[in-house]
């Protein structure tokens, strides 16, 4: 069941950020992820795009030339094309700033300042403005000017080497197509903006947010950053895939009670008295032997049978699912995690925010902007008449897509 727009009584629910305008100078993933969460909560997010559009517009998966990758990151936003190389386009931005509550950008540090659109300049136009910058290594420091995409941050932060240390028999860091840094950084930027909006509401004063993806990744490595300072005597045991007859399951007896329940569920209650496994400390020293016994038990059973046995005993467990399978799983369906939206090529599903509110709406909005779709309406709102819009168009300040 998809999430609904009402409160169960046929009444449309407001969004917590209804009435908030966000100027979105972001592209790729980290920034668009942050601003899409704002759109999910009702903010009017105006995506400022160059004439060629956000690069993600051309990235697969695509249907009929439209990218659903782009759509998931930008649903619910408006699109305004501005070529920021033109002074007239900068003037349009300066007209927009007094109407906005938030500005988010993820250019390389220094770009917005060269354009005259840095926080100091724009705070003079709008002292209540919350201005968030997302970058690889922060706005200051010797690394601030470096290009940084998620895989680079995974390497630089120690994340990849930490993950390698948990693998057996591997010497080369693992490839990873999942952009942890971008999603994590975008989520933290979203939270920081909300805190700054709260401050602006209380004091009337805006704030500048400097979000570093490097900082975010180090913050993710909670155990690892402590172990780097105070090395453990031995490598900590990890839960690992248990091989079933048709796949793998992850069994996680995190407590003594869990382990005793596992022993009963596998039909081996004697494990609880075995000196190798009787205590948490003993199991840490004989972890490989316990994992081998679990493989022996699971090898004659399907992954579903293993999972059912563990759940019946109250032991944390899951079979390894594909993303497609996870999207169809009961908790995802029952919570309305997936929302159906549409672009010009038809319907498809995107994820809703991971959080829910009782009284207000937090979900993907059913609109994916075409490049420059809202340009003319936004410019008219600023008081520019058709003749002036045509002049800007002819000068190239608006690219070719403003309607």
C-alpha positions in Angstrom: 0.0 0.0 0.0 1.4 3.4 -0.9 1.5 6.2 1.6 -1.5 8.5 1.4 -1.8 12.3 1.5 -4.5 12.4 4.1 -5.0 11.7 7.8 -7.3 8.7 7.3 -10.4 10.9 7.4 -10.2 12.2 3.9 -8.5 15.5 5.0 -5.3 16.6 3.3 -2.5 16.9 5.8 -0.2 20.0 5.8 3.5 19.7 5.6 5.8 20.9 8.4 7.7 23.1 5.9 4.6 24.4 4.1 5.4 28.1 3.2 9.2 27.6 3.3 11.0 28.5 0.1 14.3 26.8 -0.7 16.7 27.9 -3.4 18.4 24.7 -4.5 21.8 25.2 -6.2 22.7 21.6 -6.0 23.4 18.8 -8.5 24.4 15.1 -8.5 23.3 13.5 -5.2 24.2 14.9 -1.8 22.5 18.3 -2.2 19.5 17.0 -4.1 19.0 14.3 -1.5 18.9 17.0 1.3 16.5 19.3 -0.6 14.2 16.5 -1.7 13.6 15.7 2.0 12.6 19.4 2.3 10.2 19.1 -0.6 8.7 15.9 1.0 7.8 18.1 4.0 6.1 20.7 1.9 8.8 23.2 1.2 8.7 25.0 -2.2 12.1 23.9 -3.6 13.2 25.9 -6.6 16.0 24.0 -8.3 18.3 26.4 -10.1 19.8 24.5 -13.1 22.3 25.4 -15.8 21.0 25.4 -19.4 22.1 21.8 -19.9 20.4 20.7 -16.6 21.6 18.7 -13.7 24.0 16.0 -15.0 21.8 13.4 -13.3 19.0 14.1 -15.7 20.9 12.0 -18.3 21.9 9.2 -16.1 20.3 5.7 -16.2 18.0 4.1 -15.3 16.0 5.9 -18.0 12.7 5.5 -19.8 12.0 7.4 -23.0 15.1 9.6 -22.2 13.9 10.5 -18.7 16.0 9.4 -15.7 14.2 7.9 -12.8 17.5 8.3 -10.9 17.1 12.1 -11.3 13.4 11.8 -10.5 13.9 10.1 -7.1 16.3 12.9 -6.1 14.2 15.8 -7.4 10.6 14.9 -7.0 8.4 17.7 -5.8 10.7 20.5 -6.9 10.4 23.4 -9.3 13.0 24.0 -12.0 14.3 27.4 -13.1 17.1 27.6 -15.7 19.7 30.3 -15.1 23.1 30.6 -16.7 25.1 32.0 -13.8 27.8 33.2 -16.1 25.5 36.1 -17.1 25.2 39.1 -14.8 21.5 39.2 -15.5 21.0 35.7 -14.2 22.9 36.7 -11.0 20.4 39.6 -10.7 17.5 37.2 -10.9 19.0 35.2 -8.0 19.4 38.4 -5.9 15.8 39.1 -6.6 14.8 35.6 -5.4 16.9 35.6 -2.2 14.6 38.0 -0.2 11.7 35.7 -1.0 13.6 32.6 0.3 14.1 31.0 3.7 16.9 28.5 2.8 19.6 28.3 0.2 21.5 25.0 -0.4 24.5 24.7 -2.7 27.1 22.0 -3.3 29.5 23.7 -5.7 33.2 23.5 -5.0 34.1 26.0 -2.3 34.8 29.5 -3.7 32.4 29.2 -6.6 29.5 31.0 -5.0 31.8 33.7 -3.7 33.1 34.3 -7.2 29.6 34.7 -8.4 28.8 37.2 -5.6 26.3 34.7 -4.1 28.1 33.7 -0.9 26.5 33.9 2.5 27.9 37.2 3.5 26.6 38.9 0.3 23.2 37.3 0.4 22.7 37.7 4.2 22.7 41.5 3.5 19.6 40.9 1.3 17.9 38.5 3.7 19.3 38.4 7.3 16.9 35.4 8.1 18.4 33.3 5.3 19.7 29.8 6.2 22.5 29.2 3.8 23.9 25.6 3.6 27.0 24.6 1.7 27.8 20.9 1.1 31.3 20.0 0.1 33.8 17.2 0.2 36.2 18.7 2.8 34.4 21.8 4.1 34.6 25.4 3.2 38.0 26.1 4.7 41.4 24.4 5.0 44.0 23.1 2.7 41.8 20.4 1.2 38.7 22.6 0.7 39.3 23.1 -3.0 39.6 19.4 -3.9 37.0 17.7 -6.0 35.3 15.0 -4.0 32.7 12.5 -5.0 31.4 9.8 -2.7 33.9 7.0 -3.7 36.7 9.5 -3.1 35.4 10.3 0.4 35.0 6.6 1.2 38.7 6.2 0.4 39.9 9.4 2.1 37.9 8.9 5.4 39.2 5.4 6.1 35.9 3.8 5.5 37.1 1.5 2.7 40.2 0.4 4.6 38.1 -0.2 7.8 35.7 -2.3 5.7 38.6 -4.2 4.2 39.9 -5.1 7.6 36.6 -6.9 8.3 37.1 -9.1 5.2 38.9 -12.4 5.1 41.5 -13.2 2.4 41.3 -9.9 0.6 44.1 -7.4 0.0 42.5 -4.8 -2.3 39.8 -2.4 -1.0 36.3 -3.4 -2.2 34.5 -1.6 -5.0 31.3 0.1 -3.8 28.6 1.6 -6.0 26.5 2.7 -3.1 27.2 6.3 -2.4 27.1 6.3 1.4 28.8 9.7 1.8 26.2 11.5 -0.4 23.2 10.1 1.4 24.7 10.5 4.8 25.9 14.0 4.1 22.6 15.0 2.5 20.7 13.7 5.5 22.9 15.6 8.0 22.6 18.8 5.9 18.8 18.4 6.0 18.9 18.1 9.8 21.3 21.1 10.2 19.0 23.3 8.0 16.0 22.4 10.3 18.0 23.4 13.4 19.0 26.7 11.7 15.4 27.3 10.7 14.4 26.9 14.3 17.0 29.4 15.3 15.8 31.8 12.7 12.2 31.5 13.9 13.3 32.2 17.5 15.8 35.0 16.8 15.1 36.4 13.4 18.7 35.7 12.5 19.8 33.3 9.7 22.7 30.9 9.8 25.5 29.5 7.6 25.8 25.7 7.5 29.1 24.2 6.4 28.6 20.5 5.8 31.7 18.4 5.1 31.2 14.9 3.6 34.6 13.9 5.0 33.3 14.9 8.5 30.2 12.9 7.9 32.1 9.8 7.0 34.4 10.0 10.0 31.3 10.5 12.2 29.9 7.2 10.7 33.0 5.3 11.9 32.1 5.3 15.6 33.9 2.1 16.7 36.6 2.4 14.2 37.7 6.0 15.2 38.0 4.8 18.8 39.8 1.6 17.9 42.3 3.7 15.8 43.3 5.5 19.0 43.1 2.5 21.3 43.8 -0.6 19.3 42.0 -3.7 20.5 44.0 -6.8 21.5 42.4 -8.8 18.8 40.0 -8.3 15.9 36.4 -8.2 17.2 34.1 -11.1 16.0 31.6 -10.2 13.4 28.3 -11.7 12.3 28.7 -13.2 8.9 26.7 -14.9 6.2 25.5 -18.3 7.1 25.1 -20.6 4.1 21.7 -22.2 3.7 20.8 -24.6 0.9 19.5 -21.9 -1.4 21.2 -18.7 -0.2 22.5 -17.0 2.9 21.1 -15.7 6.2 22.5 -13.3 8.8 22.0 -14.6 12.3 22.9 -12.1 15.1 22.7 -13.5 18.7 23.6 -10.2 20.2 23.0 -11.2 23.9 23.4 -14.2 26.1 19.6 -14.7 25.9 19.8 -14.6 22.1 22.5 -17.2 22.1 20.6 -19.6 24.3 17.5 -19.1 22.2 19.7 -19.8 19.1 20.9 -23.1 20.6 17.4 -24.2 21.3 16.1 -23.1 17.8 18.9 -25.1 16.1 18.2 -28.2 18.2 21.5 -28.0 20.0 20.7 -26.9 23.5 24.0 -28.5 24.5 25.8 -25.5 23.0 24.9 -23.5 26.1 26.9 -25.8 28.3 29.9 -26.1 25.9 32.8 -24.3 27.5 33.7 -22.8 24.1 30.3 -21.0 23.8 28.8 -20.8 27.3 29.7 -17.1 27.8 30.1 -14.1 25.5 33.9 -14.0 26.3 34.3 -17.7 25.4 32.3 -17.3 22.1 34.6 -14.4 21.1 37.6 -16.8 21.3 35.8 -19.6 19.4 33.8 -17.5 17.0 34.9 -19.4 13.8 33.9 -22.7 15.4 30.4 -21.4 16.2 30.0 -20.0 12.7 31.0 -23.3 11.2 28.4 -25.1 13.3 25.7 -22.7 12.1 26.7 -23.4 8.5 26.3 -27.1 9.2 22.9 -26.6 10.7 21.7 -24.3 7.9 23.1 -26.3 5.0 20.2 -28.7 4.9 17.6 -25.9 5.2 16.4 -23.1 3.0 17.0 -19.6 3.9 13.3 -19.1 4.6 13.3 -22.1 6.9 16.4 -20.8 8.8 14.8 -17.4 9.2 11.5 -18.8 10.4 13.3 -21.0 13.0 15.3 -18.0 14.3 12.3 -15.7 14.5 10.3 -18.4 16.3 13.0 -18.4 18.9 13.3 -14.7 19.1 16.8 -14.6 17.5 17.6 -11.6 15.3 17.9 -13.0 11.7 17.3 -12.2 8.1 17.9 -13.9 4.8 19.9 -11.8 2.3 17.4 -10.1 0.0 17.9 -8.3 -3.3 16.8 -4.7 -3.4 13.8 -5.8 -5.5 12.8 -8.3 -2.8 13.3 -5.8 -0.1 11.0 -3.3 -1.9 8.3 -6.0 -1.8 8.8 -7.1 1.8 6.0 -6.7 4.4 7.5 -3.8 6.5 8.1 -1.8 3.3 4.6 -2.4 2.0 2.9 -1.9 5.3 4.6 1.3 6.2 4.2 2.8 2.7 7.9 3.2 2.2 7.4 3.4 -1.5 5.5 6.2 -3.2 4.2 6.1 -6.7 5.0 9.2 -8.7 4.9 10.1 -12.4 7.0 11.8 -14.9 6.3 12.3 -18.6 7.1 8.6 -19.2 4.7 7.2 -16.7 4.5 5.9 -13.1 7.2 4.4 -11.0 8.1 4.1 -7.3 10.5 6.1 -5.1 11.2 5.9 -1.4 9.5 8.2 1.1 11.5 9.6 4.1 12.3 7.1 6.7 10.4 9.1 9.3 6.7 9.6 9.8 4.7 12.3 11.6 1.3 11.8 13.2 -0.2 15.2 12.1 1.7 16.3 9.1 2.7 14.9 5.7 6.2 13.6 4.9 6.3 11.9 1.6 7.4 12.2 -2.0 5.4 14.7 -4.0 4.0 13.5 -7.3 5.8 15.8 -9.7 9.1 15.6 -11.5 10.1 19.0 -13.0 11.0 19.2 -16.7 14.1 21.3 -17.2 13.1 25.0 -16.7 9.4 24.2 -16.4 8.6 26.8 -13.8 10.9 29.6 -15.1 8.4 32.0 -16.6 6.0 31.8 -13.6 8.8 32.4 -11.1 10.1 35.3 -13.1 6.7 36.9 -13.3 6.3 36.5 -9.6 9.4 38.6 -9.2 7.7 41.3 -11.2 9.4 40.7 -14.5 7.1 41.2 -17.5 7.1 39.2 -20.7 9.2 41.8 -22.5 11.9 41.6 -19.8 11.8 37.8 -19.7 12.2 37.8 -23.5 15.2 40.1 -23.1 16.8 37.7 -20.6 16.1 34.8 -22.9 17.7 36.5 -25.9 20.7 37.4 -23.8 21.2 33.8 -22.9 20.7 34.3 -19.1 17.9 31.8 -19.0 19.2 29.2 -21.4 16.4 28.0 -23.7 14.0 26.5 -21.1 11.9 28.9 -19.0 8.3 27.9 -19.6 
